[in-house]
Amino acid sequence: MGTPWTRWSDRWRGLREALLAPRVDDETLDAALRDARARHPLPVVWLIGKTQSGKTSIIRALTGSGLAEIGNGFQPCTATTRLYDFPAEAPLIRFLDTRGLGEVAYDPSADIHYCESQAHLLLAVMKATDIRQDDVSGVLRQVRARHPEWPLVIAQTGLHDAYPPGGEHPVPYPFEEDGWQEAVPIDLARALLAQRDRFGALPGEIPPRWVPIDLTLPEDGFDPPNYGLDALWRAIDEVSSLRLHALLHTDAGVRDAYARSAHPHIVGYAIAAAGVGALPVVDLVGVPAIQAKMLQSLAALYGQDWDRRAILEFLGLLGTGIGLAYAARSAGRSVVKLIPVWGQTAGAIWGATASGATTYALGKAAGFHFNRRRRGLPADAEGLRRAFAEGFENGSALLKDLVKSDRP
């Protein structure tokens, strides 16, 4: 097996080789990602609603993806059910969309059975002005009767359809306060209450959370365009333990659109690396392959060249100090994992957290570097290393609870 020095030197060299001679679609990376996904199954949000109810707009708002990207990213999994993984290459979340509810000659039984075997959170979506929701109500009653513990959020969308001519969003958002009916247009209040009354009491241990939202495009003229999105996030976090907001939402240090887009990609790859990092020996190859793929993807996202010259520049700016720290953490977790009994648990947690946190740190450092290049600024080695150090600390905190929760 070699000495600890040899092992962590090999690991740093492995990352250099994976970057300088990337084979990102080879069997090694595919196997690593499969292993990671087995250890960290995707949280699955099941979208239940009629066509044109606003489900795709909700995915856009929650993920920050463009409508065209979502449209191209959906994949069919049954005749009328499709899935959307985000981000596509190293996903953090899966959305299941059952289409056709309310359509003539559509029996949703098979689709419901498939989605029911996958889901962790039910997110029902209905246009606020559409009172005919019996098909949606029927599905929710069936599923919650069989799974009373499942969380349920019901989003009432398209609020502006019930505004008077020239009407604007009620600001501040009033729907989380008692007496909200007095603060919104009367037609809207009647529509929202009529839908809720028609549903009546739904089965389940936890009452559903009703959240009125209005997700529009900037050119539609409503301000803000993602009206009620914060309330939707709060409802999801309050009824479930999936930690979706922590995974998908940006960290406190993000200040630009590129970094906001990059953040979920970095977290996705970090979780994949954490899954592989818990496996002795396998992570020697799998983790560098995942990290190399992440850095290639981030370069593309920032519109930066990622050739041999650019890679050597990035590694040189990181410096020997970070290279040694990267390798030392890797060596330590590998030695601990091989200690009988105790090492199999504590070492796996250590290995998973360190692998994931190092990947997260590399991603944040790369984002810092690519952003400066994009803006035509000179390289900043000190800032890059600081971004790596902060990223490792933040990544460790983000991944610690997740990794522990996966242990038997």
PyMOL commands that set and color helices and strands:
alter all, ss='L'
color gray80, all
select helices_A, chain A and resi 4-20+27-39+55-63+67-73+109-116+134-146+159-162+180-183+186-199+218-220+229-239+244-248+257-277+283-301+308-337+342-374+381-405
alter helices_A, ss='H'
color red, helices_A
select strands_A, chain A and resi 44-49+75-76+81-86+93-98+121-127+152-157+209-212+214-215+226-227
alter strands_A, ss='S'
color yellow, strands_A
deselect
rebuild
show_as cartoon
